[in-house]
Amino acid sequence: MADGVNKFLGDSIGRTIIKLIVVCLIVGFVLAFFGFTPDNIIDSIRYYFLDLWYNGFRALGRVGDYLLLGAIIVIPIFVILRLMSYRR
């Protein structure tokens, strides 16, 4: 079972947790530098869903835009990471 978890995480549980903490700190510093706070992000999500509720299906078109916008970044990074881990 431990081998399956390690294979899924890519490393041991302890090392993975340490890596995630370091990455979270770095991303947190960058977001704080640009003026983002957890309250801003939560409020933005809340207002998005309120806007979705109030504007109905017109707002659903923006979900597709957000999905495509995110996919432009996420999919190539995912493919690159998979290809890099495939070599090992």
Backbone as a chain_set.jsonl record, in Angstrom:
{"seq": "MADGVNKFLGDSIGRTIIKLIVVCLIVGFVLAFFGFTPDNIIDSIRYYFLDLWYNGFRALGRVGDYLLLGAIIVIPIFVILRLMSYRR", "coords": {"N": [[0.823, -1.195, 0.0], [1.952, 1.246, 0.774], [3.786, 1.626, -1.271], [2.092, 2.149, -3.414], [0.94, 4.584, -2.618], [3.225, 6.191, -2.462], [3.987, 6.083, -5.14], [1.827, 7.369, -6.322], [2.039, 9.938, -5.153], [4.573, 10.617, -5.947], [6.77, 10.696, -4.388], [7.971, 10.14, -1.029], [5.592, 10.391, 1.694], [6.221, 12.292, 3.679], [8.27, 13.875, 2.461], [6.798, 14.864, 0.316], [4.868, 16.409, 1.625], [6.511, 18.383, 2.758], [7.542, 19.573, 0.425], [5.144, 20.579, -0.666], [4.467, 22.447, 1.315], [6.578, 24.285, 1.06], [6.172, 25.19, -1.596], [3.622, 26.292, -1.286], [4.216, 28.407, 0.466], [5.877, 29.995, -1.177], [4.142, 30.64, -3.325], [2.225, 31.963, -1.814], [3.704, 34.21, -0.92], [4.162, 35.477, -3.387], [1.506, 36.01, -4.254], [0.717, 37.706, -2.154], [2.447, 39.813, -2.64], [1.333, 40.878, -4.945], [-0.959, 41.852, -3.885], [-3.095, 40.208, -3.213], [-5.338, 38.639, -0.964], [-6.458, 36.06, 1.316], [-9.132, 36.641, 1.936], [-9.902, 38.281, -0.224], [-9.802, 36.466, -2.351], [-11.665, 34.516, -1.555], [-13.953, 36.132, -1.395], [-14.12, 36.883, -4.075], [-14.724, 34.431, -5.281], [-17.172, 33.923, -4.048], [-18.687, 36.144, -4.948], [-18.62, 35.565, -7.647], [-20.23, 33.254, -7.842], [-22.636, 34.328, -6.899], [-23.093, 36.185, -8.913], [-23.359, 34.404, -11.021], [-25.717, 33.154, -10.234], [-27.532, 35.33, -10.273], [-27.379, 36.312, -12.878], [-27.856, 34.159, -14.44], [-27.916, 31.985, -17.251], [-26.359, 33.488, -18.936], [-24.009, 34.027, -17.642], [-22.88, 31.532, -17.649], [-21.554, 31.226, -20.034], [-19.205, 32.555, -19.539], [-17.97, 30.789, -17.83], [-17.098, 28.8, -19.542], [-15.215, 30.345, -20.925], [-13.41, 30.848, -18.828], [-12.649, 28.241, -18.324], [-11.372, 27.53, -20.742], [-9.339, 29.455, -20.73], [-7.89, 28.732, -18.433], [-7.193, 26.144, -19.231], [-5.406, 26.619, -21.271], [-3.069, 27.162, -19.949], [-2.806, 25.088, -18.019], [-3.019, 22.503, -19.275], [-0.758, 22.237, -21.144], [1.343, 22.368, -19.225], [0.756, 20.133, -17.674], [1.094, 18.065, -19.581], [3.825, 18.378, -20.164], [4.944, 17.843, -17.634], [4.115, 15.168, -17.308], [5.461, 13.978, -19.471], [8.08, 14.424, -18.673], [8.189, 12.9, -16.329], [7.744, 10.438, -17.413], [10.053, 9.681, -18.656], [11.662, 8.742, -16.642]], "CA": [[0.0, 0.0, 0.0], [2.826, 2.412, 0.839], [4.355, 1.828, -2.598], [1.067, 2.791, -4.237], [0.823, 5.987, -2.202], [4.453, 6.866, -2.894], [3.946, 6.214, -6.597], [0.836, 8.402, -6.621], [2.556, 11.247, -4.749], [5.834, 10.872, -6.62], [7.823, 10.66, -3.395], [7.409, 9.722, 0.255], [4.572, 11.304, 2.198], [6.883, 13.397, 4.386], [8.92, 14.776, 1.491], [5.754, 15.516, -0.459], [4.283, 17.448, 2.469], [7.488, 19.472, 2.852], [7.55, 20.258, -0.877], [3.9, 21.348, -0.784], [4.555, 23.599, 2.219], [7.49, 25.257, 0.458], [5.508, 25.776, -2.757], [2.541, 27.143, -0.774], [4.824, 29.637, 0.967], [6.341, 30.809, -2.306], [2.95, 31.173, -4.006], [1.638, 32.93, -0.891], [4.486, 35.444, -0.989], [3.906, 36.127, -4.681], [0.149, 36.555, -4.235], [0.714, 38.846, -1.233], [3.143, 40.904, -3.316], [0.389, 41.472, -5.879], [-2.079, 42.404, -3.149], [-4.17, 39.26, -2.97], [-5.471, 38.085, 0.381], [-7.453, 34.982, 1.3], [-10.468, 37.239, 1.906], [-10.177, 38.715, -1.598], [-10.043, 35.303, -3.196], [-12.947, 33.928, -1.146], [-15.013, 37.051, -1.826], [-14.238, 36.789, -5.531], [-15.445, 33.186, -5.579], [-18.558, 34.122, -3.602], [-19.345, 37.062, -5.884], [-18.784, 34.88, -8.919], [-21.417, 32.397, -7.782], [-23.805, 35.21, -6.823], [-23.277, 36.691, -10.269], [-23.879, 33.275, -11.787], [-27.112, 32.972, -9.84], [-28.358, 36.469, -10.677], [-27.368, 36.521, -14.324], [-28.32, 32.945, -15.102], [-27.121, 31.284, -18.257], [-25.412, 34.399, -19.57], [-22.738, 33.865, -16.939], [-22.302, 30.219, -17.958], [-20.618, 31.405, -21.135], [-17.915, 32.944, -18.97], [-17.341, 29.591, -17.265], [-16.36, 28.218, -20.661], [-14.039, 31.184, -21.154], [-12.459, 30.575, -17.747], [-12.144, 26.887, -18.534], [-10.403, 27.584, -21.838], [-8.199, 30.251, -20.292], [-7.093, 27.893, -17.544], [-6.668, 25.001, -19.972], [-4.259, 27.074, -22.061], [-1.893, 27.081, -19.083], [-2.715, 23.843, -17.26], [-2.82, 21.312, -20.109], [0.648, 22.079, -21.561], [2.185, 22.06, -18.066], [0.471, 18.739, -17.329], [1.726, 17.203, -20.58], [5.274, 18.469, -19.971], [5.277, 17.106, -16.411], [3.935, 13.741, -17.577], [6.552, 13.534, -20.332], [9.315, 14.41, -17.882], [8.17, 11.77, -15.409], [7.711, 9.215, -18.219], [11.431, 9.314, -18.973], [12.292, 8.061, -15.491]], "C": [[0.864, 1.255, 0.0], [3.457, 2.69, -0.525], [3.358, 2.514, -3.522], [0.906, 4.258, -3.911], [2.046, 6.763, -2.649], [4.473, 7.066, -4.403], [2.965, 7.312, -7.0], [1.386, 9.788, -6.307], [3.863, 11.604, -5.454], [7.024, 10.828, -5.677], [7.199, 10.168, -2.092], [6.426, 10.783, 0.75], [5.207, 12.522, 2.871], [7.522, 14.392, 3.441], [7.899, 15.528, 0.662], [5.112, 16.644, 0.343], [5.23, 18.638, 2.587], [7.541, 20.258, 1.551], [6.306, 21.123, -1.043], [3.915, 22.576, 0.117], [5.44, 24.675, 1.614], [6.834, 25.953, -0.733], [4.371, 26.701, -2.313], [3.087, 28.46, -0.23], [5.256, 30.556, -0.168], [5.157, 31.441, -3.029], [2.269, 32.208, -3.124], [2.378, 34.251, -0.903], [4.213, 36.204, -2.282], [2.517, 36.75, -4.706], [0.05, 37.757, -3.303], [1.397, 40.046, -1.861], [2.201, 41.635, -4.279], [-0.893, 41.941, -5.208], [-3.259, 41.475, -2.932], [-4.15, 38.83, -1.506], [-6.467, 36.936, 0.309], [-8.886, 35.523, 1.252], [-10.845, 37.684, 0.5], [-10.549, 37.539, -2.482], [-11.382, 34.663, -2.854], [-14.106, 34.819, -1.572], [-15.212, 36.996, -3.335], [-15.01, 35.541, -5.94], [-16.916, 33.341, -5.212], [-19.316, 35.031, -4.562], [-19.539, 36.43, -7.256], [-20.052, 34.023, -8.906], [-22.696, 33.211, -7.615], [-24.122, 35.784, -8.2], [-23.849, 35.611, -11.176], [-25.354, 33.066, -11.49], [-27.993, 34.089, -10.393], [-28.427, 36.64, -12.19], [-27.716, 35.267, -15.12], [-27.35, 32.411, -16.131], [-26.152, 32.2, -18.992], [-24.031, 34.253, -18.932], [-22.094, 32.513, -17.242], [-21.335, 30.293, -19.134], [-19.242, 31.796, -20.632], [-17.212, 31.759, -18.334], [-16.534, 28.894, -18.355], [-15.113, 29.014, -20.989], [-12.976, 30.936, -20.088], [-11.832, 29.199, -17.916], [-11.092, 26.877, -19.639], [-9.153, 28.355, -21.442], [-7.295, 29.443, -19.37], [-6.459, 26.723, -18.273], [-5.46, 25.384, -20.815], [-2.97, 26.969, -21.249], [-1.723, 25.667, -18.514], [-2.38, 22.643, -18.13], [-1.381, 21.192, -20.603], [1.581, 21.747, -20.396], [1.994, 20.61, -17.658], [1.178, 17.793, -18.295], [3.243, 17.209, -20.396], [5.689, 17.681, -18.726], [5.139, 15.602, -16.606], [5.071, 13.218, -18.445], [7.869, 13.458, -19.562], [9.327, 13.234, -16.918], [8.144, 10.438, -16.155], [9.12, 8.73, -18.54], [12.084, 8.518, -17.875], [11.883, 6.673, -15.433]], "O": [[0.551, 2.223, -0.693], [3.644, 3.848, -0.898], [3.739, 3.366, -4.325], [0.754, 5.087, -4.808], [1.922, 7.876, -3.161], [4.926, 8.102, -4.888], [3.239, 8.093, -7.912], [1.221, 10.714, -7.101], [4.214, 12.78, -5.545], [8.168, 10.915, -6.121], [6.019, 9.818, -2.064], [6.432, 11.921, 0.283], [4.774, 13.653, 2.651], [7.348, 15.602, 3.588], [8.1, 16.698, 0.336], [4.842, 17.716, -0.199], [4.788, 19.785, 2.522], [7.582, 21.488, 1.575], [6.394, 22.262, -1.502], [3.427, 23.636, -0.276], [5.092, 25.855, 1.649], [6.928, 27.173, -0.865], [4.177, 27.77, -2.892], [2.488, 29.514, -0.443], [5.022, 31.763, -0.116], [5.166, 32.638, -3.313], [1.785, 33.224, -3.624], [1.75, 35.31, -0.897], [4.053, 37.424, -2.273], [2.361, 37.895, -5.132], [-0.63, 38.731, -3.626], [0.974, 41.182, -1.643], [2.263, 42.857, -4.412], [-1.82, 42.381, -5.888], [-4.323, 41.922, -2.505], [-3.091, 38.68, -0.898], [-7.236, 36.841, -0.648], [-9.753, 34.933, 0.606], [-11.983, 37.488, 0.073], [-11.496, 37.61, -3.266], [-12.149, 34.307, -3.748], [-15.125, 34.326, -2.055], [-16.342, 37.057, -3.818], [-15.851, 35.589, -6.838], [-17.798, 32.939, -5.97], [-20.447, 34.733, -4.947], [-20.513, 36.727, -7.948], [-20.847, 34.064, -9.845], [-23.74, 32.823, -8.139], [-25.284, 35.856, -8.599], [-24.721, 35.881, -12.002], [-26.148, 32.828, -12.4], [-29.074, 33.828, -10.92], [-29.451, 37.075, -12.715], [-27.853, 35.321, -16.342], [-26.137, 32.384, -15.922], [-25.207, 31.715, -19.615], [-23.011, 34.348, -19.614], [-20.879, 32.369, -17.104], [-20.397, 29.5, -19.215], [-18.229, 31.42, -21.221], [-15.982, 31.721, -18.299], [-15.412, 28.45, -18.113], [-14.068, 28.44, -21.296], [-11.79, 30.827, -20.398], [-10.637, 29.014, -17.683], [-10.032, 26.274, -19.478], [-8.038, 27.956, -21.779], [-6.072, 29.47, -19.512], [-5.325, 26.344, -17.979], [-4.58, 24.554, -21.047], [-1.902, 26.714, -21.806], [-0.621, 25.119, -18.527], [-1.53, 21.836, -17.753], [-0.813, 20.106, -20.489], [2.502, 20.944, -20.547], [2.964, 19.927, -17.33], [1.795, 16.819, -17.864], [3.878, 16.156, -20.465], [6.671, 16.939, -18.758], [5.971, 14.84, -16.114], [5.594, 12.133, -18.19], [8.671, 12.548, -19.771], [10.376, 12.626, -16.709], [8.49, 9.408, -15.578], [9.359, 7.531, -18.68], [12.968, 7.703, -18.139], [12.307, 5.942, -14.538]]}, "num_chains": 1, "name": "protein.A"}
